[in-house]
């Protein structure tokens, strides 16, 4: 069987998850990889057959997405050209991890394809959501990489097509300890802005900044690093707790490691608002924004002893079997 695997390259979560899935998938099929959007810091460590611009977004520096910069960097004509020229007919099955080109090319040509992502879980009415519904962003998530053969990923198995998070080997095999520092990963904030706030809280902080590209440096009780995979895993596995956005992969890894967790949803990002609701249900501290009461809330969290230990088993063999079942079912129907 020959498979085309499309991966969303904006952010690090899709890359880390897909890299783990590929370790199992290549044992059962020949796989070509497509990555669209290259705004990440993680080394794929695999051969990439197609590198395309895709349709991604750019992080801002004050808590949200820089939509204007994202629009300026987008190329709709190139996107449509890539969708219509992608040779999906060469493959028996296409997989999309929230990657629009492979999803739309397969949909248009009626090729069997599977959508696996955290975003796919949003097709279920059973996942936690805030009281205010954002129908526009819900529609965008459904439209961005559409599909009917779904494998969703979430903090809990809220529906029959939703699995618990894929935890990478580097996290599963790491030496977990507590060195007393707090790790920070807030890619939608500038490190200088965060540093000035964290210096007021007298505990050691290790900030990993998407915007900083130099050597590590320390100001008072705050050390700043550029994002680098092995260093981040070392910091996370030895920290007291993690302060991060309300994404999916990083909070899931933190819950798996049994570390304290506080999240700040990115501004105007409905997916993260929903994630925050799910995490609240697990007792996780959620702050809506860095405002006047932020340092008090941060101090309360630091003084709290609450943590949630998630028992996320290795579900990759089961997920791969389910992916391949879609192809076999499609063959039977054909």
N, C-alpha and C positions, 0 to 999 in steps of 0.2 A: 504494500500500500504506500502511495506517495501523498504526503500531507504538506500543505502550505500553512504556516503558523504566523499570523500577523500580530505584532506586539505594539502597543501604544508606548512611545518613547518619551512622553512628557512626564517628568517626575521619575522617581526611582522604584516605586512600588510594583508597577507592571513588569519592569525588567527583572527584579529579584524573584518575583513569583514565577514568571515564565521560564526563567533559567532553571528553577527547580523542576517544573513540569517537564521540560525538555529532557532532563536526565532519564526520566522514565519512558517518555514517548519515543525516543530514538531507539529504544530496545525493541519496539514493536512495529516501527514504520520508518520509511525514509522521509526525512523532514527538511524542507527548505524554510528559512526564516526571513520574514519581512519586518522591518522596524520603520515606523513613521513618526516624525518628531524626534529631535535629538537633544531635548532639554533635560538631560539627566547626568548624573556623575558616576553611575555604576558601570563597570566594565562588563560587557555582555559575556565575554569568555567563550563565545561560540561564533561559528561562521555565519555571517549575514549575507543572504543572496540579494535582497532588495533593501536599499536605504532610500526612503522617500521623505518629502517634507511633511506630508500629512496635514492634519488640522489640529494643532495643539494650542497651548496657551502659555503666557509668560507670567512669572511670579512678580508681584509688586514688592514694595519695601515697607508698607504700613498695614499689613494684615490681610491683603486681598490679592486678586489677580489683576494684572495690568492689562485691562481689556483693550485699551487703545493701542498699546504696543503689540498685543496679540493680533489685532485686526491688521495693523500695518505689515506684520510679518507673514500674514496669510496670503495664499495665492490660489483663489478658487479655480482659475483656469487650469493650473497645474494639477490640482486635486482631481478635477473631473477627467482630465487626460489620463492620470494614473489609474483611476477607477476603470475606465473603459479599455485601457491597454494592458492591464494586468492579466497574465495568461493563466487564469484560474482553471481553464479547461484541461490543463496539463495534470491536474491533481485529482485524486480520488476524494479528498476531503479537505476542507479549509477550516481553520480555527482562528477566531479573532478574540484577542484579549483587549477589548474596548478599542480596537483598531478599525477606523472607518473604511479604509480603502479595500481591505480584504472582505469586510462585511458587505459593503455595497456592491462590489464586483461580483460576489457570489450570489447576492440577492437578485441582481439584474439578470445574470446568466442562469439562475435557478440551479446553482451548484449546491450540493450538500455542504452545510457549514454549521459550526458550533460556536456559540458565543460564551466564553468563560471569563468572568470578571466579577469584581465587587459590584459594579454598576448593574450587572444583569440581575442581581437580587432585587433591584428596585422595581422589577416587573411584578413582584409579589405585593399584594395589599397587606400582608401580614408583618412586614418589617416595621420597626418603630419609626415614626415621623413626628415632627413638631406639630402643634395645633394649627399653625398657619401653613397651609399648603402652597407650594410654589409650582403651579401647574406648568408654567413656561419652562422652568429648568427640568421638571420631570419629563416634559415632552422632549427637550433637547437630549436628555440621557437615553431616551427610547429611540430617538431619531439618529443619534450620532453614529452608533454601530448596531443597527437593527438586527433582530434575529428571533427565531421561534424555538430553536434547539438551544436551551439555556442551561448553563451551570453557574449558579450564583455562589458567591462567597460572602460570608458575614460573620459577625462575632458569635452568633448562635445559629442553629439550624431552624430558622423561622418557618421554612416551607420545605416541601419534598424535593425541590431541585436546588436547595441551598445547602452548601457545605460549610464547615468551619474553616478558618484561614489555613492557607498553605504556609507552613513555617519553614524557612530555609535551613539547610544543613548547618550553615555557619552559626546560626542561633541555637539550634538543637544541640550542637556539640560544644558550645562555648562553656568555659569555666565560670559559673555564676558565683559572684561574691558581692560584698558590700564594702566599698572603699569610702563611703560617706559623701561623695559628691553628687550633684544633680546634673543630668544631661539635658541639653536643650536643642531641639530641632524645629525651628519655625521658619521654613523657607520663604514665607510671604512677609518676613520682617527683615530689615537691615540689621546687621550685627551691632553696629554702633548705637542704634536706638535701644536695642535689647540690653546691651552692656550697661548703659547708664542706669537703667532700672534695676538690674540684678545686683549691681554693686551696693545697693541699699539693703539687701538681704544677706546677712553675714553667714553664708554657707558657701562651699566651693561650687562653682558652676563651670560646666564645659559646654560651650556653644559650638554647634556645627552649622556653619552659614553657607547657604547656597550662593550668596553674593560675594563672599570673600575668597580670594585666590592666592593668598600669600602664605608665608610660614606661620606656624602657631605663635601667638603672643598672649601675654597675660597683663591684665590691669586689675590690681588689687586682688579680689577673690574670683575673678572671671578670666577664663582662658578661652580663646577663640581659635577654632580650627576650620579649615576648608573641609567640605564633605569628602570623606574617603572611607571606603567600605570597612576595611579591617579595623581602622582606628575607631570608627563609630561603634562597631560591634563590641570592641573592648570597653569603650566608655559605657555603653548601655548595659552590658552584662555585669559591670562592677559598680553601677551607680546605686544611689538610694532611691531615686525616682527620675521620671522623665517628664519634661514639659514640652508639648508639641502641638501641632495643629490636629484637628479632628479628622485626619485621613483614615486609612484602613490598615495598611501593612505595618507601619511602625507602632501604632497602638496595640495591634494584635500581638506583635512580638514582645512588647512590654508586658502584656497580660500573661503571655506564656512564660516569661521569665519570673513572674511574680514580683514585679517592681511596682512601686507607687506610680500613679499616672494622673496628670492633669492635662486637659486639652483645651485649646482655643480654636473654635471653628473659624475658618477663613471667612472674611466678610462677603456676603451675597453669594455664598456657595452652598446651595441647597443640599447637596450630597453630604457635606460635612455637618450641616445642621441636623440631618437625619442620623448621622453617625453619633453625634453628640447625644441625641435622645437615647440611642441604643446603649451608649456607655453610661449615661445616667442610670439606666435600668440595672446596671451592674455595680452601681455605687461609686462610679468614677467622678472625680471633681471636674466640673465644666465651667469655664469662664467665657462669656460671650465676646469680650473685647478687653484690650489693655486700656483701662480707664483709671479714674481717680482712686477707686477702691482696690486696684489690682494688687498692690503690695500687701494689703491686709489679707486679701484672699490667698495670696501666695504664702504668706506666713502661716495662715491657718492650715493650709495643705501640708506644709513642711512639718508642722507640729502634730499632724494627724498620723496615726499608725495604720490606717486602713489600706489594704491592698486586695486585689482580686487575682487569685491564682487560676489561670485557665488551663484546663487539661486538653490541649489540642493534640490529638493523635495524628500520626502520619497518614493522611487520607489520599495520597497521590496515586497509589495503585488502583484504588477504587475509582478515582476521578478519571484516570486514563482509560480504564475499562468502559466507563460510561461514555466517554468521548467516542471510542471506537464502536460502541453499540449504535450510535447514531448513523454511522456509515453502513453497518450491516443492515439496519432497518431500512435505510434508503435503498440499498441494493434489493432487498426483498420486495419493496414497494414498486421498484422499477421493473 
